[in-house]
Amino acid sequence: MKLARKLIFALVLLAFAVIAGLETVEVRRELARSAQGMQHDHRLLGHTLSGSLVRAWELEGEEKALTLLAQANRFQEQVWLGWLWLDSPGAAELSPEQRAALLTGQDISFVDERQVPGVLRSFTPVDIGPRQGAIEITEPLTEQRLHVRQTVLGTAVATGIIFLAFLGVAMAMGHRWVGRPVEQLVGLARRIGQGDLEARVHLRQDDELSTLADAMNQMAEALASARAQVAQETAARLATLEHLRHADRLGTVGKLASGVAHELGTPLNVVLGRAKMIASGEAEGDETQECARIITQQVQHMTGIIRQLLDFARRRAPQRAPEDLTELVVRTLHLLQPMAARRGITLTCDATGPVNLEVDAGQLQQALTNLVVNGLQAMKRPGTLRVRLGRARALPPTELGGPEADWVRVDVEDEGEGIAPEALSRVFEPFFTTKDVGEGTGLGLSVSYGLIRDHGGWISVSSEPGRGSCFSIFLPPESKDVEGAEA
């Protein structure tokens, strides 16, 4: 039931109860007044007749006096007059208390319900000689009961008319002052809940509902302002995050530059030597064509190396597409091979087969590159850095939430010096680093963690000082696994 109907129903019931109560009290009061009036009339009639009866008794005797009393009933039909000796068997109908009252000279009156529709019986004591008697006055309550029924019926009709009138007025007023404003407020709340923060409600009435409407309008304005501010702050945060990631990518490019330069040295020397042979005329005939072919091959090799470096450094908008994670790992290790070779470190990839996911290949390559570069920098002597790719069952961290499930897992395991236990919980904090001065800014792991979180996963780390570290990337396979989707 709506609020307006509840209020109207409660008010109408209250009004009906009040009116019915007042009318009931009034009817009872009128009945009491009527009964008192009848009793008073009986007493007056009884005392008037008692004087005449005593005189006639004294002058003409008992029989003549009672005959006169009986003859009085012929002149009216409403009231019946009779005589009762208090020591006769007929007095047994009276209670001991009533007989005692009459014997002491008191009048009594009571309603006798043994007769239908009931009669009012009054007794006036008369002291005549040695015996005591009483004049009995009996009057039927027919007219009184009829009057009561008419009064009750009239009261009920009047109460019903008042009830219906009050109900109609209350419904009209309730709909106008409560129902319609509440419907407008509910509509406003629904529109705000659906995101329409430009919706407003203006109520002309001056009450609590109009105050509530003003408060909701102010709330909508505040929410619209807050949403605009959040949108601006989010856009600024995303732009800053993208700049940070790009800066981290360019920093990694700087680390790769020396290795790429070394990688370009050998093909450049080959190109230079073959070009000199052609220019000096040392190469003739078929040998000239062979030199040109070798030069072309080496130039293509150098172009591929430079293209890989440029693709890694180029800024581009995040875009997810189906990608074989195994091929992505192989490309990343090939890009980092020159840096690893300079340090005497061997890069290995252990994968059971293709793992197709829908990811942003550039972002995922950046995160993987940061982990591999960190591993290379942590290894102060030649060794092996392993990248393992597969599936594992794991429980997500608290901040990500969710039950234990199957995840795609990429492990980057180095043979470096490891991470101290007190620093292990801070490795993903921005600008926190354990590297020597000039080797890092402390942003690589933080950026990598953010990139993986954008893909619905996380990065965990395990390390033991003196025995190396293992960084594990966990990616969700369910909704983004291309093979699963095709199956």
MIGUKOL-136722 format. One line per field, with one value per residue (C-alpha): x, y, z. Coordinates in pm, 1 decimal. Layout:
BEGIN
xx: [X	...]
yy: [Y	...]
zz: [Z	...]
END
This chain:
BEGIN
xx: [0.0	128.3	211.2	-75.1	-328.4	-188.8	-216.3	-569.1	-678.2	-537.7	-695.2	-1033.9	-1035.5	-944.1	-1219.8	-1470.2	-1371.4	-1400.4	-1740.8	-1874.4	-1748.7	-1904.9	-2236.6	-2234.9	-2173.4	-2450.9	-2701.0	-2622.2	-2654.0	-2990.4	-3109.1	-3002.8	-3188.4	-3498.2	-3486.8	-3442.7	-3737.0	-3959.6	-3860.6	-3928.5	-4273.2	-4348.9	-4253.1	-4473.2	-4763.9	-4715.7	-4707.0	-5007.2	-5207.7	-5093.3	-5252.1	-5582.3	-5574.7	-5522.5	-5806.4	-6046.0	-5940.3	-6020.5	-6357.9	-6494.5	-6285.7	-6026.4	-6244.2	-6363.5	-6012.3	-5862.3	-6155.1	-6081.2	-5712.0	-5811.6	-6054.3	-5772.8	-5620.5	-5919.8	-5826.5	-5474.9	-5294.9	-4927.0	-4905.7	-5059.3	-5144.2	-5178.3	-5166.8	-4923.2	-4933.8	-4580.4	-4671.3	-4855.9	-4712.2	-4690.3	-4417.6	-4190.4	-4093.8	-3906.3	-3559.7	-3497.4	-3317.5	-3616.1	-3867.7	-3650.7	-3638.7	-4019.0	-4068.3	-3855.2	-4071.6	-3837.5	-3952.1	-3790.9	-3773.0	-3616.8	-3638.0	-3796.2	-3640.9	-3854.4	-4113.3	-4053.4	-3956.3	-3907.5	-4097.6	-4008.9	-4166.1	-4189.8	-4326.7	-4442.5	-4497.2	-4832.4	-4874.8	-5238.3	-5319.4	-5142.5	-5046.7	-4803.2	-4863.6	-4732.4	-4871.4	-4715.5	-4664.6	-4564.0	-4475.6	-4354.7	-4023.7	-4154.3	-4139.4	-3804.9	-3654.4	-3802.4	-3654.8	-3317.7	-3328.2	-3418.1	-3143.9	-2886.3	-2995.1	-2981.5	-2644.9	-2513.4	-2636.6	-2485.5	-2160.5	-2148.7	-2208.7	-1941.1	-1707.5	-1754.3	-1717.8	-1405.0	-1268.6	-1321.6	-1166.1	-877.5	-807.2	-806.6	-585.6	-361.7	-308.7	-235.1	-14.5	140.6	79.7	177.0	485.3	605.9	563.4	768.5	1038.3	1045.6	1078.6	1362.4	1540.3	1506.7	1644.1	1936.1	1994.4	2001.2	2267.6	2052.5	2200.6	2032.8	1686.0	1517.3	1185.4	1030.6	737.5	521.3	404.1	586.2	634.8	877.0	834.5	941.5	1242.0	1323.0	1289.1	1528.9	1774.5	1753.6	1805.3	2112.7	2231.4	2193.2	2390.9	2661.4	2674.9	2696.8	2980.5	3154.0	3112.9	3261.7	3549.2	3604.9	3599.4	3861.0	4074.8	4042.2	4139.3	4435.1	4533.4	4512.3	4715.0	4975.8	4982.0	5027.5	5310.3	5468.5	5445.3	5586.1	5870.2	5944.5	5938.0	6181.2	6405.1	6412.0	6491.3	6792.8	6912.0	6870.5	7044.8	7398.4	7313.1	7136.5	7437.8	7661.4	7415.4	7429.4	7809.3	7868.5	7621.8	7753.3	8109.2	7986.9	7804.5	8110.3	8345.2	8125.8	8066.3	8445.2	8491.3	8236.3	8379.1	8739.2	8649.7	8775.9	8441.8	8354.8	8082.4	7881.6	8077.1	7932.5	7580.5	7673.9	7805.3	7484.9	7277.7	7478.5	7446.0	7068.4	7042.9	7240.3	7045.2	6718.2	6856.9	6951.2	6615.5	6437.9	6641.4	6567.7	6196.4	6168.9	6324.3	6097.8	5788.0	5874.0	5936.7	5640.7	5345.5	5009.7	4663.2	4582.9	4417.1	4343.9	4358.2	4413.0	4779.2	4986.5	5160.1	5435.9	5532.7	5520.1	5767.4	5998.9	5992.9	6066.5	6362.4	6496.5	6482.6	6670.7	6924.0	7197.0	7178.5	7192.9	7485.4	7692.8	7651.2	7717.3	7363.1	7161.7	6788.5	6567.7	6193.6	6007.5	5651.0	5428.1	5263.6	5057.5	4862.0	4614.6	4479.9	4306.1	4554.2	4731.4	5053.2	5250.4	5156.8	5219.9	5557.4	5651.4	5567.8	5759.0	6057.5	6078.3	6085.0	6352.9	6567.0	6542.3	6654.0	6950.1	7057.6	7026.4	7269.9	7624.5	7784.3	7706.2	7419.6	7074.7	6752.7	6449.1	6101.5	5840.8	5490.7	5197.8	4880.7	4852.8	4584.7	4615.0	4421.8	4404.6	4539.8	4303.1	4282.3	4174.1	3943.8	3779.2	3804.3	4090.5	4092.5	4307.9	4529.1	4783.2	5121.2	5447.5	5752.5	6068.2	6336.9	6689.6	7007.8	7082.4	7157.2	6791.9	6586.0	6611.4	6299.2	6239.8	6234.2	6024.0	5689.4	5787.0	5921.2	5603.9	5596.1	5668.4	6027.8	6139.9	6457.3	6744.2	6960.3	7280.2	7266.1	7205.9	7061.1	6693.9	6428.8	6212.5	5919.3	5959.3	5795.4	5524.5	5433.8	5442.5	5208.8	4964.4	4971.3	4894.3	4618.7	4461.5	4439.1	4262.1	4569.4	4853.2	5226.8	5373.2	5737.0	5937.9	6303.2	6579.9	6897.6	7189.7	6969.4	6783.7	6424.3	6114.6	5848.9	5521.9	5262.6	4905.6	4651.4	4285.2	4220.1	3840.7	3676.2	3974.5	4105.7	4055.1	4079.6	3820.5	3589.4	3617.7	3556.8]
yy: [0.0	345.3	602.4	836.6	553.6	440.6	791.3	836.1	496.4	567.7	914.1	790.6	505.0	746.4	986.3	700.8	571.1	920.0	988.9	643.3	681.9	1024.9	906.1	598.6	812.9	1049.4	765.0	616.1	955.9	1009.3	666.6	743.5	1075.2	901.9	635.3	898.5	1092.6	786.5	701.0	1058.0	1049.1	719.2	861.7	1169.7	955.1	711.1	976.9	1155.1	834.5	726.3	1031.4	981.8	609.0	651.9	901.0	682.2	385.6	574.2	703.0	413.7	112.6	-116.8	-259.2	77.6	223.5	-68.4	-49.0	316.7	228.8	-40.7	190.0	440.0	197.2	250.9	609.4	538.0	247.8	326.5	295.4	11.7	67.8	-207.3	-286.5	-515.6	-628.6	-662.0	-970.5	-1140.9	-1420.7	-1173.4	-983.0	-1284.7	-1145.3	-870.5	-923.3	-903.9	-571.1	-426.4	-544.8	-399.7	-64.8	-58.7	-151.6	147.0	378.7	412.8	409.2	153.3	122.6	-144.0	-279.5	-620.8	-796.4	-1106.1	-935.4	-838.7	-570.9	-510.0	-293.2	-36.5	-131.1	123.1	71.2	346.5	226.7	309.0	266.4	162.2	20.1	-290.0	-410.1	-242.0	-226.5	-48.6	103.6	-72.7	131.9	-64.4	103.0	-85.4	29.2	-9.9	356.0	398.3	101.4	231.2	569.6	404.9	215.4	532.6	722.2	452.0	429.3	804.3	816.7	536.5	710.9	1041.3	870.5	695.2	1018.8	1195.3	898.0	899.5	1277.2	1269.3	980.1	1164.4	1484.7	1295.8	1099.5	1414.6	1601.8	1299.1	1248.3	1615.0	1680.0	1337.1	1087.1	1300.5	1458.0	1115.8	974.2	1264.8	1204.6	832.5	911.6	1151.6	887.0	630.9	871.1	958.2	586.0	534.7	802.8	1098.2	1360.9	1646.5	1544.7	1785.5	1804.5	2134.4	2110.4	2417.9	2312.6	2433.2	2123.5	1840.8	1684.1	2005.3	2016.7	1658.2	1750.6	2042.7	1813.0	1555.9	1828.6	1947.2	1587.4	1544.4	1864.3	1747.9	1406.1	1564.5	1787.1	1495.2	1278.1	1549.3	1591.3	1215.1	1194.6	1470.6	1313.0	970.9	1107.0	1287.5	974.2	758.6	1010.6	1025.4	646.7	616.8	875.2	682.4	355.4	515.3	667.8	328.2	178.4	442.2	376.7	9.0	106.7	298.6	-12.1	-212.5	44.8	-67.5	-431.7	-340.3	-134.8	-434.5	-655.3	-414.1	-403.8	-741.5	-698.1	-343.2	-475.2	-737.8	-473.5	-243.0	-521.7	-634.3	-276.8	-215.5	-530.4	-407.1	-51.9	-165.5	-405.3	-698.0	-867.4	-944.5	-1131.5	-1369.7	-1266.1	-914.6	-1052.5	-1264.6	-954.7	-765.8	-1055.1	-1066.9	-691.2	-712.4	-996.2	-810.5	-488.0	-676.4	-830.0	-485.3	-344.0	-618.9	-543.6	-170.6	-235.0	-450.7	-175.9	91.5	-122.4	-165.3	206.4	339.6	487.2	338.6	314.4	-3.5	-254.7	-616.8	-882.8	-1259.8	-1334.1	-1647.2	-1590.4	-1836.5	-1639.3	-1315.5	-1458.2	-1575.2	-1229.5	-1059.4	-1285.6	-1234.2	-856.3	-889.9	-1142.2	-881.4	-744.0	-1095.8	-1192.3	-897.9	-1025.1	-1384.7	-1488.7	-1747.7	-1687.7	-1997.0	-2041.4	-2344.5	-2369.5	-2670.6	-2526.1	-2232.7	-2034.5	-1805.9	-1512.0	-1188.3	-930.2	-606.6	-751.1	-426.9	-386.4	-751.0	-738.7	-429.1	-602.3	-915.9	-709.3	-526.4	-855.8	-1005.5	-687.4	-684.8	-1047.6	-971.9	-680.3	-895.3	-1155.8	-1031.2	-1337.8	-1555.6	-1799.3	-1884.0	-1687.1	-1906.6	-1811.9	-2084.4	-2068.1	-2290.5	-2316.2	-2340.5	-2338.9	-2041.2	-1829.4	-1457.6	-1202.1	-1027.2	-702.3	-893.4	-1140.1	-1451.6	-1827.9	-2057.5	-2125.9	-2214.0	-1931.1	-1883.2	-1851.1	-1701.8	-1746.1	-1534.5	-1704.9	-1564.2	-1676.5	-1341.4	-1234.9	-1247.9	-994.9	-932.8	-1037.3	-682.0	-548.5	-826.4	-667.5	-332.4	-437.8	-323.9	21.9	309.9	443.4	166.9	-5.1	-214.3	-158.5	39.3	408.1	456.2	108.3	183.3	433.1	194.0	223.8	-93.7	-340.5	-91.2	-28.3	-401.1	-477.6	-212.2	-353.3	-705.2	-578.1	-408.8	-758.1	-896.9	-1070.0	-1007.7	-1059.1	-1249.4	-1282.1	-1537.5	-1491.1	-1622.4	-1416.1	-1572.1	-1809.5	-1581.5	-1464.6	-1580.7	-1333.8	-1501.3	-1340.8	-1476.2	-1404.2	-1516.1	-1774.6	-1811.4	-1517.5	-1419.8	-1761.6	-1764.1	-2142.3	-2185.6	-1937.2	-2116.7	-2453.6]
zz: [0.0	-90.7	172.8	79.7	99.2	432.8	574.6	437.1	566.8	912.1	931.3	807.2	1056.5	1333.2	1231.8	1207.4	1551.5	1704.1	1543.9	1634.1	1989.6	2030.7	1887.2	2111.7	2416.6	2306.5	2254.5	2593.9	2753.8	2586.6	2698.3	3053.9	3045.6	2905.9	3178.8	3448.0	3304.0	3305.2	3661.4	3767.8	3602.9	3777.1	4114.4	4062.5	3948.2	4232.8	4503.2	4351.0	4343.7	4691.1	4852.5	4668.7	4737.0	5112.9	5132.8	4935.5	5149.4	5466.3	5338.7	5130.7	5224.7	5064.6	4789.1	4663.0	4671.1	4468.9	4225.3	4162.6	4101.8	3852.9	3673.8	3614.9	3360.0	3125.5	3051.8	2914.6	2749.0	2795.3	3173.9	3378.0	3745.1	4004.2	4376.3	4555.8	4917.7	5038.4	5245.2	4958.3	4736.3	4445.7	4631.1	4583.3	4242.5	4422.7	4557.7	4931.0	4881.9	4690.6	4954.3	5228.0	5047.2	5012.2	5377.4	5474.7	5261.0	4956.3	4594.1	4363.1	3982.3	3760.8	3407.9	3377.6	3074.3	3118.8	2906.0	2545.5	2460.2	2833.8	3081.2	3343.8	3678.0	3961.3	4312.8	4547.4	4909.1	5075.4	5452.0	5526.0	5865.6	5983.5	5631.8	5393.6	5023.5	4714.4	4399.9	4099.4	3783.8	3470.9	3140.0	2828.2	2675.9	2320.8	2230.5	2402.2	2214.4	1889.3	1960.4	2030.2	1699.1	1510.1	1685.9	1615.4	1251.4	1207.6	1377.2	1154.5	838.8	950.5	1042.5	704.3	516.5	719.0	665.7	287.8	269.2	481.2	275.3	-51.3	76.4	237.6	-82.2	-291.6	-46.0	9.5	-363.5	-416.2	-113.6	-58.3	-338.7	-637.7	-471.8	-354.4	-707.1	-842.9	-581.4	-661.5	-1030.8	-954.0	-744.9	-1025.5	-1286.0	-1062.3	-1003.5	-1381.8	-1415.3	-1525.6	-1293.7	-1481.6	-1355.0	-1111.1	-922.1	-806.6	-565.1	-508.6	-162.7	147.0	364.4	442.2	96.4	-74.7	160.0	58.8	-309.3	-265.7	-86.6	-368.3	-629.0	-440.8	-417.6	-794.9	-854.1	-614.8	-782.1	-1127.5	-1010.1	-842.6	-1153.2	-1373.3	-1129.1	-1112.0	-1490.8	-1513.3	-1243.5	-1404.5	-1743.7	-1588.2	-1395.9	-1707.8	-1904.0	-1627.9	-1605.7	-1980.9	-1971.8	-1687.2	-1875.8	-2188.7	-1990.4	-1841.7	-2191.6	-2317.9	-2017.3	-2109.8	-2468.9	-2336.7	-2158.2	-2481.1	-2699.1	-2625.8	-2692.0	-3015.2	-3124.6	-3063.1	-3251.2	-3549.5	-3551.3	-3716.6	-4008.1	-4065.0	-4096.7	-4344.8	-4549.0	-4541.9	-4654.3	-4940.4	-5053.7	-5067.3	-5275.2	-5524.6	-5530.3	-5577.6	-5856.4	-5654.8	-5699.8	-6059.4	-6240.6	-6024.0	-5716.4	-5751.3	-5739.5	-5437.8	-5257.6	-5336.6	-5203.5	-4880.6	-4836.3	-4886.2	-4634.9	-4369.1	-4421.9	-4376.5	-4058.1	-3922.4	-4027.8	-3834.3	-3521.6	-3544.8	-3615.4	-3302.8	-3094.0	-3246.4	-3201.1	-2835.5	-2781.8	-2986.2	-2793.2	-2894.6	-2746.8	-2549.5	-2778.0	-2698.2	-2966.1	-2982.9	-2915.8	-2873.8	-2542.5	-2631.1	-2943.6	-2742.5	-2489.2	-2769.2	-2936.4	-2606.7	-2530.2	-2882.4	-2829.1	-2500.3	-2630.9	-2702.3	-2346.2	-2204.3	-2429.0	-2306.7	-1950.6	-2044.0	-1954.7	-2143.1	-2195.3	-2213.6	-2272.3	-2145.9	-2284.9	-2336.4	-2646.4	-2776.7	-2515.3	-2691.4	-2491.7	-2578.9	-2448.0	-2534.7	-2672.8	-2629.9	-2264.0	-2185.6	-2363.5	-2163.6	-1833.6	-1933.2	-2055.6	-1722.1	-1532.0	-1758.8	-1748.1	-1368.1	-1364.8	-1591.9	-1373.7	-1060.2	-1202.4	-1138.7	-1301.0	-1603.2	-1569.2	-1703.1	-1686.2	-1741.2	-1856.0	-1802.1	-1946.0	-1847.4	-1638.8	-1262.2	-994.9	-761.4	-510.7	-606.9	-356.5	-115.4	-313.4	-626.3	-450.7	-585.5	-529.3	-616.5	-991.4	-1294.1	-1426.2	-1705.6	-1532.3	-1664.1	-1437.3	-1480.1	-1270.6	-1238.4	-1062.4	-905.5	-551.9	-440.7	-245.7	128.2	326.7	456.2	97.3	-52.9	40.1	-116.1	-455.9	-636.8	-473.1	-713.3	-695.7	-459.9	-586.1	-452.1	-763.0	-778.0	-868.4	-1241.0	-1301.3	-1232.6	-1122.2	-923.0	-1165.3	-1371.1	-1131.8	-1033.3	-1398.2	-1474.1	-1184.2	-1307.3	-1661.8	-1539.5	-1309.0	-1612.7	-1763.8	-1455.0	-1309.6	-1068.0	-1012.9	-719.4	-614.4	-422.0	-342.1	-121.7	-68.5	-256.0	-458.0	-699.2	-742.9	-927.8	-1049.5	-1153.5	-1380.3	-1341.4	-1617.3	-1625.7	-1897.4	-1875.1	-2051.5	-2262.8	-2367.1	-2742.6	-2771.1	-2495.2	-2665.9	-2998.0	-2833.8]
END
